[in-house]
Amino acid sequence: METIPITTEFIKLQDLMKLANLVGTGGEAKVLILDGQVSVNGGICLQRGKKIRPGDVISFRGRDYTAAYAD
């Protein structure tokens, strides 16, 4: 599982995908999320603005990612 450091209380799903370089643009993230290709904590998530907090697990293209507070 890859850890993505964040400096805020939460990050929106589409922004986390951009931060982790999983997509090139927010528009690309939107399409992939609305197409049901992203899951959060084991369930398909269709909300691109879903608040992701440290400990949440995002699954995309067979890989898992989690957010964690940056030191």
Phi, psi and omega in degrees: 000133179266136180260131179251114181285136176234158182245006180240173181299322179210170176220142178290147183307311182297326179288324176296320179296322177290315180301322181276003181060033176277337178221163180269331184220164175295327178297320178295318178299316180303312181298314182295320179293311181294339178276359177078024183268000183236135175239151178234123180053039174090356180238143178301134180243125179252011181256107181291337179268011180306131180282120179257124180247159177309134181101338176292145180248123179253129178246132182207124179052044174080006180237153180248143180225150175221151176267148176211148178296134177289146179285000000 
